[in-house]
Amino acid sequence: MTFTYQVQDFTATISTEEYIRRFSNSECFIKYCKECRNYGKVWVCPPFSHDTMAELHQYANLFLVATKIIPDEKKIPFSEVNRFFRPERLRIEKRLRDMEMTYGGKAFAYAGSC
């Protein structure tokens, strides 16, 4: 079965300090990470061997990319969402890698399956 969908990308630039102040809450999300099968097994998942806050503080600003995927069909089984999620994830990861090469920054893409 083929699923069609629409995609909207949203971007914003924000200072690193504002991002940390408004959106960083590791105490909140780490409990969910610990319940995940990837915790401690995948290099992009916690626990990390480096100080992630120190790494973020190397940059003055962050460029955020959010993607909204809107399926044309209203009732899609959850087991089928990777049919449109995966191609979009690959597209965004390529965009972030290209931006790393162009601007010399670092892409902090979402990890695992979260």
N, CA, C and O atoms as CSV, one atom per row, in Angstrom:
chain,resi,resn,atom,element,x,y,z
A,1,MET,N,N,0.840,-1.177,0.000
A,1,MET,CA,C,0.000,0.000,0.000
A,1,MET,C,C,0.889,1.245,0.000
A,1,MET,O,O,1.868,1.312,0.743
A,2,THR,N,N,0.550,2.216,-0.823
A,2,THR,CA,C,1.314,3.459,-0.912
A,2,THR,C,C,0.598,4.567,-0.158
A,2,THR,O,O,-0.611,4.755,-0.298
A,3,PHE,N,N,1.355,5.289,0.634
A,3,PHE,CA,C,0.810,6.421,1.371
A,3,PHE,C,C,1.402,7.700,0.803
A,3,PHE,O,O,2.615,7.805,0.621
A,4,THR,N,N,0.554,8.656,0.528
A,4,THR,CA,C,1.033,9.959,0.076
A,4,THR,C,C,0.894,10.950,1.219
A,4,THR,O,O,0.078,10.773,2.124
A,5,TYR,N,N,1.703,11.988,1.157
A,5,TYR,CA,C,1.728,12.953,2.255
A,5,TYR,C,C,2.296,14.276,1.774
A,5,TYR,O,O,2.925,14.354,0.719
A,6,GLN,N,N,2.068,15.295,2.550
A,6,GLN,CA,C,2.616,16.630,2.315
A,6,GLN,C,C,3.668,16.891,3.386
A,6,GLN,O,O,3.580,16.369,4.497
A,7,VAL,N,N,4.658,17.699,3.044
A,7,VAL,CA,C,5.731,18.015,3.980
A,7,VAL,C,C,5.899,19.522,4.069
A,7,VAL,O,O,5.887,20.226,3.060
A,8,GLN,N,N,6.055,20.000,5.289
A,8,GLN,CA,C,6.370,21.412,5.523
A,8,GLN,C,C,7.586,21.478,6.431
A,8,GLN,O,O,7.596,20.882,7.508
A,9,ASP,N,N,8.613,22.204,5.997
A,9,ASP,CA,C,9.785,22.436,6.832
A,9,ASP,C,C,9.679,23.830,7.437
A,9,ASP,O,O,9.286,24.784,6.767
A,10,PHE,N,N,10.031,23.930,8.700
A,10,PHE,CA,C,10.052,25.203,9.418
A,10,PHE,C,C,11.454,25.393,9.976
A,10,PHE,O,O,12.055,24.444,10.480
A,11,THR,N,N,11.976,26.600,9.893
A,11,THR,CA,C,13.313,26.861,10.409
A,11,THR,C,C,13.299,28.109,11.289
A,11,THR,O,O,12.451,28.991,11.151
A,12,ALA,N,N,14.261,28.147,12.187
A,12,ALA,CA,C,14.428,29.316,13.055
A,12,ALA,C,C,15.874,29.347,13.532
A,12,ALA,O,O,16.506,28.306,13.709
A,13,THR,N,N,16.378,30.533,13.733
A,13,THR,CA,C,17.691,30.712,14.338
A,13,THR,C,C,17.471,31.258,15.741
A,13,THR,O,O,16.654,32.156,15.947
A,14,ILE,N,N,18.199,30.712,16.698
A,14,ILE,CA,C,18.026,31.092,18.097
A,14,ILE,C,C,19.407,31.094,18.754
A,14,ILE,O,O,20.271,30.299,18.386
A,15,SER,N,N,19.611,31.972,19.709
A,15,SER,CA,C,20.896,31.947,20.408
A,15,SER,C,C,20.981,30.659,21.228
A,15,SER,O,O,19.971,30.140,21.704
A,16,THR,N,N,22.174,30.169,21.380
A,16,THR,CA,C,22.388,28.953,22.161
A,16,THR,C,C,21.904,29.150,23.591
A,16,THR,O,O,21.285,28.258,24.171
A,17,GLU,N,N,22.185,30.315,24.155
A,17,GLU,CA,C,21.758,30.597,25.527
A,17,GLU,C,C,20.234,30.541,25.663
A,17,GLU,O,O,19.710,29.953,26.609
A,18,GLU,N,N,19.530,31.157,24.711
A,18,GLU,CA,C,18.064,31.140,24.767
A,18,GLU,C,C,17.525,29.722,24.596
A,18,GLU,O,O,16.582,29.320,25.278
A,19,TYR,N,N,18.132,28.970,23.680
A,19,TYR,CA,C,17.700,27.585,23.465
A,19,TYR,C,C,17.842,26.778,24.761
A,19,TYR,O,O,16.915,26.072,25.158
A,20,ILE,N,N,18.984,26.883,25.409
A,20,ILE,CA,C,19.213,26.132,26.643
A,20,ILE,C,C,18.229,26.575,27.721
A,20,ILE,O,O,17.658,25.748,28.432
A,21,ARG,N,N,18.038,27.883,27.834
A,21,ARG,CA,C,17.135,28.407,28.865
A,21,ARG,C,C,15.690,27.969,28.636
A,21,ARG,O,O,15.000,27.592,29.583
A,22,ARG,N,N,15.235,28.016,27.400
A,22,ARG,CA,C,13.827,27.750,27.118
A,22,ARG,C,C,13.491,26.286,26.866
A,22,ARG,O,O,12.390,25.836,27.181
A,23,PHE,N,N,14.443,25.538,26.294
A,23,PHE,CA,C,14.071,24.212,25.793
A,23,PHE,C,C,14.893,23.050,26.328
A,23,PHE,O,O,14.551,21.898,26.059
A,24,SER,N,N,15.927,23.297,27.050
A,24,SER,CA,C,16.771,22.207,27.534
A,24,SER,C,C,16.324,21.792,28.930
A,24,SER,O,O,16.330,22.592,29.865
A,25,ASN,N,N,15.940,20.534,29.050
A,25,ASN,CA,C,15.509,20.011,30.343
A,25,ASN,C,C,15.898,18.537,30.411
A,25,ASN,O,O,15.053,17.645,30.337
A,26,SER,N,N,17.204,18.309,30.553
A,26,SER,CA,C,17.692,16.935,30.507
A,26,SER,C,C,17.136,16.080,31.637
A,26,SER,O,O,16.971,14.871,31.470
A,27,GLU,N,N,16.845,16.687,32.784
A,27,GLU,CA,C,16.281,15.905,33.886
A,27,GLU,C,C,14.927,15.304,33.498
A,27,GLU,O,O,14.572,14.212,33.941
A,28,CYS,N,N,14.194,16.017,32.683
A,28,CYS,CA,C,12.876,15.553,32.260
A,28,CYS,C,C,12.981,14.413,31.242
A,28,CYS,O,O,12.343,13.373,31.404
A,29,PHE,N,N,13.783,14.610,30.199
A,29,PHE,CA,C,13.782,13.608,29.143
A,29,PHE,C,C,14.676,12.411,29.424
A,29,PHE,O,O,14.464,11.353,28.832
A,30,ILE,N,N,15.666,12.530,30.301
A,30,ILE,CA,C,16.592,11.416,30.512
A,30,ILE,C,C,15.876,10.173,31.049
A,30,ILE,O,O,16.294,9.049,30.771
A,31,LYS,N,N,14.801,10.373,31.817
A,31,LYS,CA,C,14.074,9.197,32.322
A,31,LYS,C,C,13.445,8.409,31.172
A,31,LYS,O,O,13.327,7.187,31.251
A,32,TYR,N,N,13.038,9.108,30.096
A,32,TYR,CA,C,12.497,8.414,28.931
A,32,TYR,C,C,13.617,7.710,28.170
A,32,TYR,O,O,13.438,6.603,27.662
A,33,CYS,N,N,14.772,8.368,28.100
A,33,CYS,CA,C,15.924,7.753,27.439
A,33,CYS,C,C,16.298,6.440,28.120
A,33,CYS,O,O,16.588,5.448,27.451
A,34,LYS,N,N,16.290,6.435,29.442
A,34,LYS,CA,C,16.680,5.238,30.186
A,34,LYS,C,C,15.738,4.062,29.937
A,34,LYS,O,O,16.131,2.909,30.116
A,35,GLU,N,N,14.522,4.337,29.535
A,35,GLU,CA,C,13.557,3.277,29.245
A,35,GLU,C,C,13.701,2.727,27.828
A,35,GLU,O,O,13.120,1.693,27.497
A,36,CYS,N,N,14.475,3.417,26.994
A,36,CYS,CA,C,14.631,3.039,25.585
A,36,CYS,C,C,15.650,1.912,25.435
A,36,CYS,O,O,16.624,1.841,26.184
A,37,ARG,N,N,15.420,1.044,24.471
A,37,ARG,CA,C,16.343,-0.059,24.216
A,37,ARG,C,C,17.691,0.413,23.687
A,37,ARG,O,O,18.658,-0.348,23.714
A,38,ASN,N,N,17.777,1.660,23.204
A,38,ASN,CA,C,19.040,2.184,22.679
A,38,ASN,C,C,19.912,2.841,23.746
A,38,ASN,O,O,21.065,3.177,23.478
A,39,TYR,N,N,19.382,3.025,24.941
A,39,TYR,CA,C,20.134,3.708,26.006
A,39,TYR,C,C,21.436,2.967,26.282
A,39,TYR,O,O,21.439,1.782,26.617
A,40,GLY,N,N,22.542,3.693,26.134
A,40,GLY,CA,C,23.861,3.116,26.384
A,40,GLY,C,C,24.378,2.195,25.299
A,40,GLY,O,O,25.442,1.594,25.453
A,41,LYS,N,N,23.636,2.071,24.190
A,41,LYS,CA,C,24.039,1.139,23.135
A,41,LYS,C,C,24.344,1.821,21.811
A,41,LYS,O,O,25.069,1.269,20.983
A,42,VAL,N,N,23.799,3.010,21.601
A,42,VAL,CA,C,23.964,3.728,20.338
A,42,VAL,C,C,24.748,5.006,20.627
A,42,VAL,O,O,24.467,5.690,21.611
A,43,TRP,N,N,25.723,5.337,19.787
A,43,TRP,CA,C,26.626,6.453,20.082
A,43,TRP,C,C,25.914,7.798,20.213
A,43,TRP,O,O,26.417,8.690,20.896
A,44,VAL,N,N,24.754,7.963,19.575
A,44,VAL,CA,C,24.034,9.238,19.651
A,44,VAL,C,C,23.014,9.281,20.784
A,44,VAL,O,O,22.274,10.254,20.928
A,45,CYS,N,N,22.983,8.228,21.580
A,45,CYS,CA,C,22.048,8.162,22.703
A,45,CYS,C,C,22.819,8.220,24.026
A,45,CYS,O,O,23.965,7.776,24.102
A,46,PRO,N,N,22.177,8.776,25.075
A,46,PRO,CA,C,22.832,8.817,26.382
A,46,PRO,C,C,23.061,7.401,26.924
A,46,PRO,O,O,22.469,6.442,26.429
A,47,PRO,N,N,23.907,7.277,27.923
A,47,PRO,CA,C,24.713,8.342,28.518
A,47,PRO,C,C,25.900,8.675,27.615
A,47,PRO,O,O,26.457,7.802,26.950
A,48,PHE,N,N,26.272,9.953,27.606
A,48,PHE,CA,C,27.347,10.416,26.738
A,48,PHE,C,C,28.671,10.430,27.479
A,48,PHE,O,O,28.718,10.594,28.698
A,49,SER,N,N,29.739,10.257,26.728
A,49,SER,CA,C,31.083,10.289,27.317
A,49,SER,C,C,31.647,11.703,27.323
A,49,SER,O,O,32.776,11.919,27.761
A,50,HIS,N,N,30.869,12.668,26.840
A,50,HIS,CA,C,31.313,14.058,26.791
A,50,HIS,C,C,30.240,14.961,27.398
A,50,HIS,O,O,29.103,14.537,27.605
A,51,ASP,N,N,30.603,16.172,27.673
A,51,ASP,CA,C,29.693,17.159,28.262
A,51,ASP,C,C,28.908,17.831,27.134
A,51,ASP,O,O,29.441,18.685,26.426
A,52,THR,N,N,27.646,17.445,26.968
A,52,THR,CA,C,26.844,17.972,25.865
A,52,THR,C,C,26.600,19.473,25.991
A,52,THR,O,O,26.554,20.172,24.979
A,53,MET,N,N,26.445,19.980,27.205
A,53,MET,CA,C,26.239,21.424,27.391
A,53,MET,C,C,27.492,22.204,26.998
A,53,MET,O,O,27.394,23.261,26.374
A,54,ALA,N,N,28.656,21.694,27.356
A,54,ALA,CA,C,29.910,22.356,26.961
A,54,ALA,C,C,30.038,22.364,25.445
A,54,ALA,O,O,30.505,23.340,24.857
A,55,GLU,N,N,29.622,21.274,24.819
A,55,GLU,CA,C,29.674,21.207,23.354
A,55,GLU,C,C,28.736,22.239,22.732
A,55,GLU,O,O,29.112,22.917,21.776
A,56,LEU,N,N,27.531,22.365,23.258
A,56,LEU,CA,C,26.595,23.361,22.743
A,56,LEU,C,C,27.130,24.784,22.922
A,56,LEU,O,O,26.955,25.631,22.046
A,57,HIS,N,N,27.778,25.042,24.051
A,57,HIS,CA,C,28.283,26.385,24.352
A,57,HIS,C,C,29.412,26.819,23.411
A,57,HIS,O,O,29.835,27.974,23.453
A,58,GLN,N,N,29.896,25.924,22.579
A,58,GLN,CA,C,30.909,26.297,21.585
A,58,GLN,C,C,30.303,27.155,20.480
A,58,GLN,O,O,31.029,27.783,19.710
A,59,TYR,N,N,28.976,27.183,20.402
A,59,TYR,CA,C,28.283,27.874,19.315
A,59,TYR,C,C,27.441,29.013,19.865
A,59,TYR,O,O,26.792,28.872,20.901
A,60,ALA,N,N,27.455,30.136,19.172
A,60,ALA,CA,C,26.670,31.299,19.604
A,60,ALA,C,C,25.196,31.120,19.270
A,60,ALA,O,O,24.325,31.532,20.036
A,61,ASN,N,N,24.919,30.506,18.126
A,61,ASN,CA,C,23.544,30.367,17.650
A,61,ASN,C,C,23.274,28.947,17.182
A,61,ASN,O,O,24.185,28.192,16.841
A,62,LEU,N,N,22.001,28.613,17.179
A,62,LEU,CA,C,21.545,27.328,16.658
A,62,LEU,C,C,20.541,27.589,15.545
A,62,LEU,O,O,19.720,28.502,15.640
A,63,PHE,N,N,20.608,26.789,14.498
A,63,PHE,CA,C,19.645,26.834,13.409
A,63,PHE,C,C,18.771,25.602,13.556
A,63,PHE,O,O,19.244,24.478,13.387
A,64,LEU,N,N,17.509,25.806,13.867
A,64,LEU,CA,C,16.592,24.702,14.121
A,64,LEU,C,C,15.777,24.384,12.876
A,64,LEU,O,O,15.351,25.281,12.149
A,65,VAL,N,N,15.571,23.107,12.644
A,65,VAL,CA,C,14.745,22.647,11.529
A,65,VAL,C,C,13.697,21.701,12.095
A,65,VAL,O,O,14.026,20.720,12.763
A,66,ALA,N,N,12.445,21.999,11.824
A,66,ALA,CA,C,11.346,21.118,12.225
A,66,ALA,C,C,10.561,20.754,10.970
A,66,ALA,O,O,10.349,21.594,10.096
A,67,THR,N,N,10.142,19.530,10.889
A,67,THR,CA,C,9.398,19.067,9.720
A,67,THR,C,C,8.040,18.542,10.151
A,67,THR,O,O,7.927,17.741,11.078
A,68,LYS,N,N,7.027,19.007,9.465
A,68,LYS,CA,C,5.661,18.542,9.708
A,68,LYS,C,C,5.273,17.645,8.531
A,68,LYS,O,O,5.310,18.065,7.374
A,69,ILE,N,N,4.905,16.419,8.843
A,69,ILE,CA,C,4.478,15.455,7.822
A,69,ILE,C,C,2.974,15.287,7.956
A,69,ILE,O,O,2.473,14.941,9.026
A,70,ILE,N,N,2.255,15.533,6.866
A,70,ILE,CA,C,0.797,15.491,6.878
A,70,ILE,C,C,0.329,14.401,5.902
A,70,ILE,O,O,0.307,14.620,4.690
A,71,PRO,N,N,-0.042,13.239,6.427
A,71,PRO,CA,C,-0.515,12.172,5.543
A,71,PRO,C,C,-1.818,12.580,4.853
A,71,PRO,O,O,-2.672,13.224,5.462
A,72,ASP,N,N,-1.966,12.203,3.586
A,72,ASP,CA,C,-3.207,12.491,2.859
A,72,ASP,C,C,-4.341,11.606,3.362
A,72,ASP,O,O,-5.508,11.998,3.326
A,73,GLU,N,N,-3.997,10.431,3.825
A,73,GLU,CA,C,-4.999,9.514,4.372
A,73,GLU,C,C,-5.084,9.735,5.881
A,73,GLU,O,O,-4.060,9.887,6.547
A,74,LYS,N,N,-6.280,9.753,6.408
A,74,LYS,CA,C,-6.477,10.083,7.823
A,74,LYS,C,C,-6.133,8.954,8.782
A,74,LYS,O,O,-5.580,9.217,9.850
A,75,LYS,N,N,-6.435,7.724,8.444
A,75,LYS,CA,C,-6.217,6.614,9.375
A,75,LYS,C,C,-5.154,5.678,8.812
A,75,LYS,O,O,-5.437,4.800,7.996
A,76,ILE,N,N,-3.920,5.894,9.272
A,76,ILE,CA,C,-2.807,5.059,8.843
A,76,ILE,C,C,-2.347,4.251,10.052
A,76,ILE,O,O,-2.114,4.819,11.119
A,77,PRO,N,N,-2.214,2.945,9.901
A,77,PRO,CA,C,-1.736,2.141,11.028
A,77,PRO,C,C,-0.344,2.601,11.465
A,77,PRO,O,O,0.507,2.906,10.629
A,78,PHE,N,N,-0.122,2.647,12.764
A,78,PHE,CA,C,1.164,3.088,13.291
A,78,PHE,C,C,2.307,2.259,12.714
A,78,PHE,O,O,3.411,2.770,12.525
A,79,SER,N,N,2.049,0.999,12.438
A,79,SER,CA,C,3.077,0.113,11.883
A,79,SER,C,C,3.544,0.553,10.497
A,79,SER,O,O,4.562,0.064,10.006
A,80,GLU,N,N,2.822,1.459,9.868
A,80,GLU,CA,C,3.144,1.895,8.505
A,80,GLU,C,C,3.788,3.277,8.433
A,80,GLU,O,O,4.129,3.725,7.339
A,81,VAL,N,N,3.964,3.965,9.553
A,81,VAL,CA,C,4.446,5.351,9.495
A,81,VAL,C,C,5.861,5.474,8.945
A,81,VAL,O,O,6.214,6.523,8.407
A,82,ASN,N,N,6.680,4.430,9.063
A,82,ASN,CA,C,8.041,4.516,8.523
A,82,ASN,C,C,8.077,4.625,7.006
A,82,ASN,O,O,9.103,4.996,6.435
A,83,ARG,N,N,6.977,4.308,6.358
A,83,ARG,CA,C,6.935,4.443,4.893
A,83,ARG,C,C,7.085,5.894,4.459
A,83,ARG,O,O,7.582,6.158,3.364
A,84,PHE,N,N,6.670,6.829,5.287
A,84,PHE,CA,C,6.904,8.247,4.944
A,84,PHE,C,C,7.864,8.912,5.921
A,84,PHE,O,O,8.504,9.904,5.572
A,85,PHE,N,N,7.975,8.392,7.121
A,85,PHE,CA,C,8.896,8.982,8.087
A,85,PHE,C,C,10.348,8.777,7.658
A,85,PHE,O,O,11.137,9.721,7.691
A,86,ARG,N,N,10.705,7.579,7.264
A,86,ARG,CA,C,12.100,7.273,6.911
A,86,ARG,C,C,12.616,8.111,5.743
A,86,ARG,O,O,13.697,8.686,5.869
A,87,PRO,N,N,11.910,8.217,4.613
A,87,PRO,CA,C,12.438,9.047,3.518
A,87,PRO,C,C,12.637,10.513,3.934
A,87,PRO,O,O,13.591,11.163,3.507
A,88,GLU,N,N,11.735,11.014,4.763
A,88,GLU,CA,C,11.877,12.406,5.205
A,88,GLU,C,C,13.045,12.554,6.165
A,88,GLU,O,O,13.764,13.552,6.122
A,89,ARG,N,N,13.236,11.583,7.016
A,89,ARG,CA,C,14.383,11.620,7.931
A,89,ARG,C,C,15.687,11.628,7.140
A,89,ARG,O,O,16.595,12.396,7.455
A,90,LEU,N,N,15.789,10.785,6.120
A,90,LEU,CA,C,16.990,10.749,5.280
A,90,LEU,C,C,17.200,12.081,4.562
A,90,LEU,O,O,18.332,12.548,4.437
A,91,ARG,N,N,16.123,12.686,4.093
A,91,ARG,CA,C,16.206,13.987,3.410
A,91,ARG,C,C,16.745,15.056,4.360
A,91,ARG,O,O,17.620,15.838,3.990
A,92,ILE,N,N,16.222,15.085,5.576
A,92,ILE,CA,C,16.643,16.093,6.552
A,92,ILE,C,C,18.088,15.856,6.981
A,92,ILE,O,O,18.858,16.808,7.111
A,93,GLU,N,N,18.460,14.600,7.201
A,93,GLU,CA,C,19.842,14.306,7.580
A,93,GLU,C,C,20.817,14.743,6.500
A,93,GLU,O,O,21.893,15.254,6.811
A,94,LYS,N,N,20.455,14.549,5.226
A,94,LYS,CA,C,21.312,15.011,4.128
A,94,LYS,C,C,21.416,16.530,4.162
A,94,LYS,O,O,22.506,17.081,4.003
A,95,ARG,N,N,20.304,17.204,4.366
A,95,ARG,CA,C,20.318,18.669,4.448
A,95,ARG,C,C,21.250,19.137,5.568
A,95,ARG,O,O,22.024,20.076,5.379
A,96,LEU,N,N,21.178,18.493,6.721
A,96,LEU,CA,C,22.029,18.879,7.850
A,96,LEU,C,C,23.502,18.604,7.560
A,96,LEU,O,O,24.359,19.416,7.909
A,97,ARG,N,N,23.807,17.474,6.928
A,97,ARG,CA,C,25.199,17.180,6.569
A,97,ARG,C,C,25.724,18.210,5.571
A,97,ARG,O,O,26.862,18.666,5.686
A,98,ASP,N,N,24.898,18.575,4.596
A,98,ASP,CA,C,25.296,19.592,3.625
A,98,ASP,C,C,25.558,20.931,4.313
A,98,ASP,O,O,26.502,21.640,3.962
A,99,MET,N,N,24.726,21.273,5.284
A,99,MET,CA,C,24.922,22.526,6.019
A,99,MET,C,C,26.202,22.484,6.848
A,99,MET,O,O,26.893,23.496,6.965
A,100,GLU,N,N,26.525,21.334,7.420
A,100,GLU,CA,C,27.792,21.198,8.151
A,100,GLU,C,C,28.966,21.524,7.237
A,100,GLU,O,O,29.876,22.259,7.619
A,101,MET,N,N,28.938,20.980,6.044
A,101,MET,CA,C,30.028,21.204,5.093
A,101,MET,C,C,30.084,22.665,4.642
A,101,MET,O,O,31.170,23.225,4.489
A,102,THR,N,N,28.934,23.275,4.432
A,102,THR,CA,C,28.881,24.649,3.940
A,102,THR,C,C,29.280,25.666,5.003
A,102,THR,O,O,30.046,26.589,4.726
A,103,TYR,N,N,28.762,25.499,6.222
A,103,TYR,CA,C,28.928,26.513,7.256
A,103,TYR,C,C,29.956,26.148,8.329
A,103,TYR,O,O,30.329,26.997,9.139
A,104,GLY,N,N,30.413,24.908,8.342
A,104,GLY,CA,C,31.426,24.510,9.308
A,104,GLY,C,C,30.912,24.304,10.714
A,104,GLY,O,O,31.703,24.236,11.654
A,105,GLY,N,N,29.614,24.204,10.881
A,105,GLY,CA,C,29.045,23.955,12.205
A,105,GLY,C,C,28.949,22.475,12.481
A,105,GLY,O,O,29.724,21.675,11.955
A,106,LYS,N,N,28.008,22.129,13.295
A,106,LYS,CA,C,27.798,20.718,13.646
A,106,LYS,C,C,26.302,20.462,13.722
A,106,LYS,O,O,25.570,21.209,14.371
A,107,ALA,N,N,25.853,19.410,13.061
A,107,ALA,CA,C,24.445,19.043,13.077
A,107,ALA,C,C,24.190,18.131,14.260
A,107,ALA,O,O,24.852,17.107,14.423
A,108,PHE,N,N,23.227,18.511,15.083
A,108,PHE,CA,C,22.778,17.679,16.188
A,108,PHE,C,C,21.408,17.143,15.787
A,108,PHE,O,O,20.378,17.702,16.164
A,109,ALA,N,N,21.406,16.078,15.033
A,109,ALA,CA,C,20.151,15.503,14.552
A,109,ALA,C,C,19.536,14.650,15.634
A,109,ALA,O,O,20.202,14.221,16.576
A,110,TYR,N,N,18.258,14.417,15.479
A,110,TYR,CA,C,17.584,13.523,16.426
A,110,TYR,C,C,18.205,12.151,16.290
A,110,TYR,O,O,18.759,11.803,15.248
A,111,ALA,N,N,18.107,11.390,17.341
A,111,ALA,CA,C,18.822,10.117,17.389
A,111,ALA,C,C,17.859,8.947,17.501
A,111,ALA,O,O,16.669,9.112,17.767
A,112,GLY,N,N,18.404,7.783,17.292
A,112,GLY,CA,C,17.643,6.567,17.496
A,112,GLY,C,C,16.295,6.597,16.820
A,112,GLY,O,O,16.176,7.005,15.664
A,113,SER,N,N,15.286,6.170,17.537
A,113,SER,CA,C,13.936,6.151,16.968
A,113,SER,C,C,13.006,7.093,17.727
A,113,SER,O,O,11.785,7.029,17.578
A,114,CYS,N,N,13.592,7.966,18.539
A,114,CYS,CA,C,12.761,8.881,19.330
A,114,CYS,C,C,12.368,10.121,18.529
A,114,CYS,O,O,11.669,10.993,19.045
